[in-house]
Amino acid sequence: MIAAKLKEVYFLGIGGIGMSAIARYFHAQGIRVSGYDKTPSPLTDALIASGMKVSFDESVEALPESVKQASDEVLLVYTPAIPAQHAQKKYFEAQGRRLYKRSEVLGLITQSNPTLAVAGTHGKTTTSTLLTHLMVKAGVDSTAFLGGIAVNYGSNYIQANNPATAPVIVEADEYDRSFLTLHPHMALISSMDADHLDIYGESSAFEEGFRQFASQVKGKLFVREGLNPGRTDFYTYGISETADYCALNVRIENGAYVFDLKTPVQLIENLSCGLPGRHNVENAVGASAIALEYGITPEQLREALASYRGVKRRFEYIVKETGKVYIDDYAHHPTELSAFIQSAKELFPNKPLLGVFQPHLFTRTRDFMEGFAESLSMLDTLVLMDIYPAREEPIEGINSSALLAQVSIADKHLLPKEAIVDFVKERNPEILLTMGAGDIDRLVPQLKEVMQ
């Protein structure tokens, strides 16, 4: 294990969802953990509460003395979201010290353990978190690095009792080709819809990245039906009867999706999953396929599926009362938005939907402008926020006004963040949706008050 020789790990961007999971891993091994992040957040609050040191000052002076000195016993980890001109990053580079990407560290951590990896443009957080829950509930000692906060566990990191031998469940992130550091024993690919074209350039290069990932899978590969992983030895899954693992007789009972699971060897009837939307039935089929192949029983699967409570900011009910519903979601790609809005329409037929969306990244907005407009036009009322830039500089002509102009519904508005709560209060909607991967989640507590 990588942890054996280390005394300290320092993270540049410790508050990211993926970075914080790895920070928790090292902290659980008894290694001193510290790091920098741009602003405080619930994630950094939780890291500090658990005993890690987090600074929001990027100056070299703010570095711990033990980290300033080059040593084989200190590991430096950074996220690509850290700017090239970041003072601490430049300091380490000037010293000639090796900085590891988060994905490289994940590759090192998982190289000596059975690894179950979930990849895909959409669905990987829900599927990997559900897979983790299936394994843990079935009594399989497991470590998991997740891209969201599992509601059942209140964390994005699950610690095995024996991390040296336990299977490791990971989200295989395609951004910056990060997933190519992994050589999993089993893997799943949920989707290959183009994204991150600022990195890949063309959609063909994006798909080729997934095929390279598929070629690195040592054992069984599960692929959503209709995708081409570039190899012939794989299982398909989906909600079509022609898939190797498929959901049959899908229906809604008492607000939950119920289905029968057909596998290559058996039929498991009347499985219940509280996740909304047919796309989540598909995610449940994929997670179940890996869990069953790993050895959990149909009865263990039934019990675990029924008790799964989802991921924070993935169709998360903030308010669920008679006549008032507020759902928050991380959706930030046109396909995700369509699936989210369609799920809300299925669950609340004939109810007008008021949606607030914050676009994430100038490049993504540019590359998928038409798709975003089409998805957002599924709403009855749209409130659009300015684009959240994250790591990017503005692109001329690419802004929320340009996107709004392409949305076909009449009741559409571009508002600054500080005006949104008052707008929602005035409109008093029955169903409110908030969507986006930037900092829109900071509005959730105020909107919850308004909706209650």
N, C-alpha and C positions, 0 to 999 in steps of 0.2 A: 504493500500500500504506500502511496505517496507520502502519507502523514508520518511515516516512521522516523525520518531524519530531521523533521522540521521543529523549530521552536516558536516561529512566528509567521503569520501571513498578513500582508497588507493589501487592501483592495482599493483600487481607484474606481469608484462607482459602486460602493458597497450596498447602496440602497435599491439597486435594480432587483427585479423579481428573481432572475437567474443567479445573479451574483450573491444575493443574500442567502440563497439556499446553500451555496458552496461555503459561505462564511459559517453558516450553522453547522455544516459537516465538520469543518476543522475545529470549531469551538467544542463540539461534542467529543472530539478526540483529545481534548485537554490542551490544545495548542492555543497560544495567545493570538487573538484576532483583533485587528483594528482596520480603519479605513476612512476614506474621504467620500462625501457625496455633496451634491450641489445644494440641496435643500432638505430640511427635515420632512419626514413622512411617517405614516403609521408603521412602515417597514423598518425605518431607522430607529424609531422609538422602541420597537420590539427587540431589535438587536442590542440597543443600549441597555434595555431592561434585563436582558439575559447575561450581561456582563462584558459585552464588546465595547471598544472605544471607537466612537464615530465623530469625525470632525467635519465641519462645513466650511473650513478655511483651506483654500488650495495652496497657500504659501508654503514654501519649503520649511519655514520656521515652525509650522504647525505639525510637521512630521514627528513621530516618536523618535527619540534619539537612537533606539535600537534598530529602527528601520533605516535611518540615514546612512548607517555604516553597511557597506557591502558584506554579505555573509551567505554561505551556503545554507545556513539554518533559517534564512528569511526568504519567503516566497512572495513575489510581487505579482499581483493579478490585476488586469484592467479590462474594462469593457470598451469595445470600439466606439461607444457613444462619447467617450472622453475626448475632447478636442486635442488636436496635435500640439497646440500652444499652451496646454495646461502646465502650470508651473512645476508641479511635482513630477509629472511625466517627463518633462524636459530635463529635470534634475537627475532622474534615474538614468535617462538615456545618455546624458553627458558623462555619467559615471561608467558608462558601458555595461550597465546591468541588464540582465534578461528580464523582460516583462512578459508574462504569460497571458494569453487571452483566456477568458472564462472557459471557452470550448476546449482549449488545450488541457486545462486542468481537469475538466470533466473526463476527457479522454484518458488521462493518466490515472484518475481515481477508478475508472471502470475497467481498466485493461486486465485486471486479474480476477474479476468477478463475472458471473453470468449476468449479461446485460440485456434488458428488455427495453427497446427504444421505440418511441412513437414519433413519426415524422408526418409533416403535411402542412400546407398553407393554412388550413383551417382544421379545427377539431382536435389538435394535438394536446392542448391543455386539458380539455374535458376527458379525452380518451385516456391519457396517461394517469390522470388523477383517479378516474374510475377504475382503471387496471390496478392501481396501487390499493384502492379500497377493497377490490375483489380478493387480492392476494392477502392483505393484512387480516381481513375478516375471516378468511379461510385458514388462518394460522400459519401462513408462510412468512417466515422472518424476512423482511425486506427493507432495503434502503431506497428512498425515492427523492429525486431532484425534480421539482415541479415548477411550471411556469405560471402558477396561480396559487391562491390560498385555498386549500381544500377545506370546505366548511366542516366536514366531519372531524378534522384534526386541528383546525385553526392555524395551519402552517403550510409552507411550501417545501418543507423538508421533513421526511420521515426517517427516523434513525432505527436501524436494525439492532437487535440485541447482540448479534455477532457480525459486525460490518466486514470482517475479513473474508467471510464465505457467503454472505447473503446475496441473493440476486439484487441488482440495482436497476431501478426503473427510471428512465430519463426521457425528457422531452428532447427530441433531436431537432435542433433549430437550424433552419435553412439559411438564416441571415448570415452573410459573410462566409457562406459555405461551412459554417461551424460544425454541422453534423458529420463532416468528413473526418473528424478526429475520432469518431466512434467506429467500433467493429463489433456490433451487437450479436448476441447469440440468437435472439429472435427480434423481429421488428415489424412495424406496421406503417403503411403509408396511406394517409386518409385523403389527401388531395394534392394536386400538382398545379393548381391555378397560379398563373404567373404573379409574382410580387417581387419586391426588392430589385427592380430593374435598374436602380442606381448602382447596384453591385454587379448584377449579371449581364446587363445590357439588353439582351434579347430573351424572349420567352423560351426559345429553343435551348439557350444556355442554362436557363433556370431548370428546365425539365431534365437536361443532361446531368445537372448536379444531383437530382433525385436518383437518376439511374446509377450514378457512381456510388451514392449511398447504398442503394439496393445491392450493388455488387460486393459491398463490404460486409453484408449480413452473413454470418457463418452458418446459421441454421435456418429455421422456418421463417418465411416472409409472408405477411398478410397484406393484401392490397385491395383498396376499395374497387369494386367491380367497375370496369371501364377504363382504368388507368393502365399505362404501359410502363412497367418498371425496368424494361430492358433485359429481362431474363425470363425463362420459361417455367422455372420451378418455384411456383408460389401459389398460395391459396387466395381466393377472392372472398370478399364479404360485402354485404349490402342488404337492401330491402327488396331485391328482385329474387325470384325463385331460382334463377340460374346461377346465383353465387354459391360457392362452396359452403359458406356460413351465411344464413339469411334469416331475416325476420319475416314470419308469415302471420297472417291474420292480425295485422296491426290495428288496434282500436284504442279509444280513450274511455277509461272507466274511472269514475270518481276523481277526475282531474289528473289521472296518471295514464301514461302510455303502457298498454299491455300487448304482449306479442308472444308468438311461439318461435323458438330458435331451432332451426334445422342445421345440423352439422353433417359432415360426411358420414358419421356413424350413428347418429341418434336424433330424436326430436324431443326438445325440452319445452313443455307446454306452459302457458300462462305465466310468463315472467313479467314482473311489474317494475317499471322504471319511472321515477318521478320527474325526470328531465323532460322539458317541453320540446316538441318539434320532432318531425321525422328524421331530421339530420342527426338528432341525438339518439334516436333508436338505432341508426346506423353506427354511431360511435359506440353504443352499448354492445352491438353485435361484434365490432372489432375488438374491443377490450375483452369481451367474453371468450372470443376465439383464442386469444393468447393465454388467458387464464386457464381455460380448459386444456389446452395443449400442454401447459406447464404442470397440470395434474390436479387442479381443484375439481371437486365433484359437482354434478348438477344441483344438488341440494344446497351446497355451499354457495354456488353461483346465485341461486334463487334468493337466498336470505340476504346476501351482500348487495345485490342489485336493488332490492326493495328498500334497503337502509341508506343508500347513497344520497347525500344531500347537495352535491354539486360543488361548484367552484365560485368563489367571490367574483363578482362582475361578469359572470357567465349566466345570463338570464336570471339574475339575482332579484328576487322579490324584496323590495325595500318597504313597500306598503302593500298589504293584501287584505282589504276589507270590503265589505259589501258596498258597491258603488264607488270605491276608490282603489285603484291599483297603480303602483309605480314599480317599474322594472328597469334595472340598470344592466348594461352589457358592454363588454370590451370591444365589440365589433368595430373593425376599422378598415375592412376591405369590402368591396361591393357584394361579393358572394356571402360574406358573413352578415352584412346588413339585411340582405334579402331573406336569408334563413331566419334571422331574428324577428324581423317584422312579420314574415309569413307565419311564424309560430304564434306571435301575439294575436294575429288575425284569426288563426284556428281556435285559439283558446277563448277569445272574446269576440265572437262573430257579431257583426252589425254594430260594433262599438267604434266610434271615431277615435283614432290614435293621434295623439300629439307627441311628436318626437323631437328631441334636441340632439344634434349631432355636431361633434368637433372633429373635423378632418385631421389626420395625422400624417405629417410630412408633405412638403411641396412636391417632391418627385412622385409619391404615390397618387396625390391628387391629380397631377398632370397626366400620369400614365393611365389612370382609370376614371377620368372625368366623366365620360359617358356612362360608365357602369354605376358610378356613385349617383348620378342624376336619376338613372332608371330605378335604382333601389329606393332612394329617398322619395321618389314620386309615388311609392306604395303607401305613404303616410297620408293622413287627412290634413294635418297641420305640421309644418316643418319650421323649427327654429335652428338656424345654422350659426355656428360660432366661427371665429377666425381659425385659420390653419395653425395647428400646434407644430412648431418647427423642429423640436427635438434637436438633432445633431446638424440640421441643415440651414443653409443660407437661403433667403427668399429667391424665387425665380420670377422674372418679369412676366406679368400677365397671368400668373397662376395664383389665384386667391379665391376666397369664399364667394365673392361677388360673381366671378366667372362661373363657379359651380351652381350658384343659386339661379343664374339666368337659364341654365339648362334643365332645371327641375320643372316638371310639367304641371304640378298642382298650383292652384291660385293662392291658397293660404300658406304663404312661405315668407320667412322673415330672416334677415341677417342682423344679429344683435351682439353687442359686447357682453362679456361674461357677467358683468355687474348688473345688467338689465334683465337677465333671464329669470331670476326668481320672481321678480315683480310681474313679468309677463305671464308666467305660469299661474301665479296667484290670481291675476285678473281673469284669465281664461277659465280657471277652475275645471280642468279636464277630469273625466272619469278614468281615462287610461293615459298614463304618462310613461314615455320611454326615454332614457338617456343612453347615448352610444358614443364610443370613442376610446382611443388608447392614450390620449394625452393627459391633461390634468382636469378633465371634466368631472372626475370622481370627487374633486374638492367641493363641488356643488351639491353632492348627494345629501349631506345632513340638512342643509337649508331647504332643499326641495322636499325632503321627507317631512319636515315640519309643515310646509305648505299643504302637502297632500293629506296629512292627517287632520 
